[in-house]
């Protein structure tokens, strides 16, 4: 694939996202996936989103 073609595809599929990233923004159908990913992150010792924000100096 040419870079231009891939860029067009990516631009077109991301032009209308299903929902914005925000608190309480997970669609109901994906809640179980969200919970499982949080639990897996805890097992791996990954920081929370709040801890990451603090690490990079963002205000709460």
N, C-alpha and C positions, 0 to 999 in steps of 0.2 A: 504494500500500500504506500501511496505517496503521503508525505507529511500533511500536505494541504487537504487531501481527502479525509485523513483521520481527524484533523482539526475541525473540519466541517461537521463530521459525524458527532464528535464530542460536543461541539457548540450547539448543535441541533437537539441532542438528547438532554442537555442540561439547561436549555432555555426555559423550560417550565417544570421546575422541581415539584415533586408531590407535596412537600411541605417544607417550611423553613426550619433550620436548626434552632431549637428553643427549648426551654424548660416545658415539660408536659407536652412535647410536640410529637411524641411517638404515636403512630396510628394504633388503634386498639388491637388489630390483627398481629402486630409485631411486638406487643408487650412481653410475651414469653421469650422471644429472641433477645430483647433488651435485658431481661432479668438474667437469662443464661449467660449473656456476654459480661454482665457486671460480676456475676459469680466467678466466671473463668478469669477475669481480670484480677479479682481478689486472690485467687489461687496462685496466679503468676506473680503477685506482688506489684501490680501496676498501680500507679497513683490514681486518685480520683480526679475528676475534672476540676473540682475546687482546688485541690492540691497543685494541679498543673497550672492553673491560673495564678496562684500565689507564686509558684516557682518562676514563672516568666514575668512577674511583676504587674499583673493586671489587678485592678481593684475589684472587690466583691460587690 
